[in-house]
Amino acid sequence: MTFSIVARCPDTGLLGVAVSSAVPAVGSMCPFVRANVGSISTQSWVNPYLAIRALNMMEAGASAQESLDTVLQADDARDLRQIGLVDSRGQAASWTGGACTEWAGHIVGNGFAIQGNMLVSQGTVDAMEKAFMHAIHNDLSERLLCALEAGQLAGGDKRGRQSACLKVIAEEDYPLWDIRVDEHAHPVKELRRVYNIAKLQLLPFIESMPKRIGPGTPAAESVVRMLALSPPDRPGGGGSAK
């Protein structure tokens, strides 16, 4: 009941997921990302343990395909599942169970996997692949968001729209990007709006946060001054004043 893309950037090693669905809070159940390990979207009749166990296997050295094969073998309801994953080497894999609601299917490419079920048509995943490849010179977060937008424009979930999420992890155990629209009539469009504001207001702060190795660097004075302003007065606006 969802369409998603998981990917790894070959230049930076960033790992990420973008996903949208006609259920609320898709970002709370489908995307799983672990720094230097892999990214996964588990969907259709969601089994989060497929993602958790696959990440554990990839962290221990298994490839995306090996991890996928192993976790599915232990799931008696695998025909109801859909899952896409990419490992830290950029090897991708995907599964669409035969009992997933039509249209359902996936595309696996170099460093990415795109999957969807209960879609208007195959055109959703085809459009996502085209947009992702066309945006090759952009950073991973932008490429994922472009793919999600293209999938929605091509039809997306045949029931309608309700939630969307973008999650990207770099070297740290905490995400570089973790933005969600949990309930909205136009969630992908709203996700883009939030992303544009967060890029100006939140990302500079995250980039100064403590690192796994080292304390990080204090936020620049310009960032401190910006965050002291009311949200509508900051670059990009948004929010509200008291």
C-alpha positions as CSV (number, residue, x, y, z in Angstrom):
1,M,0.0,0.0,0.0
2,T,3.1,2.1,-0.5
3,F,5.7,3.3,-2.9
4,S,9.4,3.9,-1.9
5,I,13.0,4.1,-3.0
6,V,16.1,3.1,-1.0
7,A,19.5,4.2,-2.2
8,R,23.2,4.7,-1.5
9,C,25.2,7.6,-2.8
10,P,28.4,6.2,-4.5
11,D,30.3,9.5,-3.9
12,T,29.5,10.1,-0.2
13,G,28.3,6.8,1.1
14,L,25.1,8.3,2.4
15,L,22.2,5.9,2.8
16,G,18.5,6.8,2.6
17,V,14.8,6.1,2.1
18,A,11.9,8.1,0.7
19,V,8.4,6.6,1.0
20,S,4.8,7.6,0.7
21,S,1.5,5.9,1.3
22,A,-2.2,6.3,1.8
23,V,-2.0,5.4,5.4
24,P,-1.0,7.8,8.3
25,A,2.6,8.0,9.6
26,V,4.3,5.8,7.0
27,G,7.6,7.1,8.3
28,S,7.0,5.3,11.7
29,M,6.8,1.8,10.2
30,C,8.5,1.4,6.8
31,P,11.9,3.1,6.7
32,F,15.0,1.6,8.4
33,V,18.5,3.1,7.9
34,R,21.7,2.3,9.7
35,A,25.0,4.3,9.2
36,N,27.6,2.4,7.1
37,V,25.3,-0.6,6.9
38,G,22.2,-0.1,4.7
39,S,18.8,1.3,4.1
40,I,15.5,-0.6,3.9
41,S,11.8,0.0,3.2
42,T,9.6,-2.8,4.5
43,Q,6.0,-2.5,3.2
44,S,2.7,-4.1,2.0
45,W,1.7,-6.0,5.1
46,V,4.6,-4.6,7.0
47,N,7.0,-6.8,9.0
48,P,9.5,-4.5,10.7
49,Y,11.6,-7.5,11.8
50,L,12.5,-8.2,8.2
51,A,14.3,-4.9,8.1
52,I,15.8,-5.2,11.6
53,R,17.2,-8.7,10.9
54,A,18.4,-7.8,7.5
55,L,20.3,-4.7,8.8
56,N,21.9,-7.0,11.5
57,M,23.0,-9.4,8.8
58,M,24.4,-6.6,6.6
59,E,26.3,-5.2,9.5
60,A,27.8,-8.6,10.0
61,G,29.0,-8.6,6.4
62,A,26.2,-10.2,4.3
63,S,25.1,-8.6,1.1
64,A,21.7,-7.0,0.5
65,Q,20.6,-10.1,-1.5
66,E,21.9,-12.6,1.0
67,S,20.2,-10.8,3.8
68,L,16.9,-10.5,1.9
69,D,16.9,-14.2,1.0
70,T,17.6,-15.3,4.6
71,V,15.0,-13.1,6.3
72,L,12.3,-14.0,3.8
73,Q,13.0,-17.7,4.2
74,A,12.0,-17.4,7.9
75,D,8.8,-15.5,7.2
76,D,5.8,-17.7,6.5
77,A,3.8,-14.7,5.2
78,R,6.5,-13.6,2.7
79,D,3.9,-13.6,-0.2
80,L,2.3,-10.6,1.5
81,R,5.5,-8.7,2.0
82,Q,7.3,-6.2,-0.1
83,I,10.8,-5.0,0.8
84,G,13.6,-3.1,-0.8
85,L,17.1,-2.8,0.5
86,V,20.6,-1.5,-0.3
87,D,23.8,-2.3,1.5
88,S,26.9,-0.1,2.2
89,R,28.6,-1.3,-1.0
90,G,25.6,-0.2,-3.1
91,Q,24.3,-3.6,-3.8
92,A,20.5,-3.5,-3.9
93,A,17.7,-6.1,-3.8
94,S,14.0,-6.1,-3.7
95,W,11.1,-8.6,-3.1
96,T,7.4,-8.3,-4.1
97,G,5.3,-11.2,-2.8
98,G,2.8,-12.8,-5.1
99,A,-0.1,-11.9,-2.8
100,C,0.7,-8.1,-2.7
101,T,-2.2,-6.0,-4.0
102,E,-1.9,-5.0,-7.7
103,W,-0.3,-3.1,-9.2
104,A,2.7,-4.3,-7.3
105,G,6.3,-4.6,-8.4
106,H,9.9,-3.3,-8.1
107,I,13.0,-2.1,-10.0
108,V,16.5,-2.8,-8.9
109,G,19.4,-0.7,-10.2
110,N,23.0,0.1,-9.4
111,G,22.8,1.4,-5.8
112,F,19.0,1.7,-5.5
113,A,15.8,-0.3,-5.3
114,I,12.3,1.1,-6.1
115,Q,9.1,-0.8,-5.0
116,G,5.4,-0.2,-4.8
117,N,2.1,-2.0,-4.2
118,M,-1.5,-1.1,-4.5
119,L,-0.4,1.5,-7.1
120,V,-2.3,3.0,-10.0
121,S,0.1,1.4,-12.4
122,Q,3.7,0.4,-13.1
123,G,4.2,4.0,-14.3
124,T,4.8,5.0,-10.7
125,V,8.0,3.0,-10.3
126,D,9.1,3.7,-13.8
127,A,8.8,7.5,-13.3
128,M,10.7,7.2,-10.0
129,E,13.6,5.5,-11.6
130,K,13.7,8.1,-14.4
131,A,13.6,11.0,-12.0
132,F,16.3,9.4,-9.7
133,M,18.7,8.9,-12.6
134,H,18.0,12.3,-14.1
135,A,19.0,13.9,-10.8
136,I,22.3,12.1,-10.6
137,H,24.3,15.3,-10.0
138,N,22.2,16.2,-6.9
139,D,22.8,15.1,-3.4
140,L,21.1,11.9,-2.2
141,S,18.3,13.6,-0.3
142,E,17.3,15.7,-3.3
143,R,17.5,12.6,-5.6
144,L,15.2,10.6,-3.3
145,L,12.7,13.5,-3.0
146,C,12.7,13.9,-6.8
147,A,11.9,10.2,-7.2
148,L,9.1,10.4,-4.7
149,E,7.6,13.5,-6.4
150,A,7.8,11.7,-9.8
151,G,6.1,8.6,-8.4
152,Q,3.2,10.7,-7.0
153,L,2.8,12.6,-10.2
154,A,2.6,9.4,-12.1
155,G,-0.2,8.1,-10.0
156,G,1.2,6.7,-6.7
157,D,-1.1,4.8,-4.4
158,K,-4.4,4.1,-6.1
159,R,-6.4,4.8,-2.9
160,G,-5.1,8.4,-2.6
161,R,-2.5,10.2,-0.5
162,Q,-1.9,10.5,3.3
163,S,1.7,10.5,4.5
164,A,5.4,10.7,3.4
165,C,8.9,10.5,4.8
166,L,12.5,11.2,3.9
167,K,15.3,9.6,6.0
168,V,19.0,9.9,5.2
169,I,22.0,8.8,7.3
170,A,25.7,9.8,6.9
171,E,28.5,8.7,9.2
172,E,26.7,9.3,12.5
173,D,24.2,7.1,14.3
174,Y,21.6,9.9,14.2
175,P,20.1,10.9,10.8
176,L,21.2,13.8,8.7
177,W,17.6,14.0,7.4
178,D,14.5,12.7,9.1
179,I,11.5,14.6,8.0
180,R,7.9,13.3,8.0
181,V,4.5,14.3,7.0
182,D,2.2,12.0,9.0
183,E,-1.2,13.1,7.8
184,H,-1.9,15.5,4.9
185,A,-4.0,15.7,1.7
186,H,-0.8,16.3,-0.3
187,P,2.0,14.7,1.7
188,V,4.7,14.6,-0.9
189,K,4.2,18.3,-1.8
190,E,4.2,19.1,1.9
191,L,7.3,17.0,2.4
192,R,9.1,19.1,-0.2
193,R,8.0,22.3,1.6
194,V,9.3,21.1,5.0
195,Y,12.5,19.9,3.3
196,N,13.2,23.3,1.7
197,I,12.7,25.0,5.1
198,A,14.8,22.4,7.0
199,K,17.6,22.8,4.5
200,L,17.9,26.4,5.4
201,Q,17.1,26.3,9.2
202,L,17.8,22.8,10.5
203,L,20.6,21.3,8.4
204,P,23.2,23.9,9.4
205,F,22.5,23.1,13.1
206,I,22.7,19.3,12.5
207,E,26.0,19.7,10.7
208,S,27.5,21.2,13.9
209,M,26.2,18.6,16.3
210,P,28.6,16.2,18.2
211,K,30.1,13.5,16.1
212,R,30.8,9.8,16.9
213,I,34.5,10.7,16.9
214,G,35.1,14.2,18.3
215,P,32.8,16.8,19.9
216,G,31.7,18.5,16.7
217,T,32.0,22.2,16.2
218,P,30.0,25.0,17.7
219,A,27.3,26.3,15.4
220,A,28.4,29.4,13.4
221,E,27.3,32.7,14.9
222,S,25.1,33.2,11.8
223,V,23.2,29.9,12.7
224,V,22.8,31.0,16.3
225,R,21.4,34.3,15.3
226,M,19.0,32.7,12.8
227,L,17.6,30.2,15.3
228,A,17.1,33.0,17.8
229,L,14.5,34.5,15.4
230,S,10.8,33.6,15.2
231,P,10.3,30.9,12.5
232,P,8.5,33.3,10.1
233,D,11.6,35.6,10.2
234,R,14.1,33.0,9.3
235,P,15.2,32.1,5.8
236,G,12.5,30.1,4.2
237,G,9.9,31.2,6.8
238,G,7.4,28.7,8.2
239,G,6.1,28.1,11.6
240,S,4.5,31.0,13.6
241,A,5.5,33.7,16.0
242,K,4.2,34.0,19.5
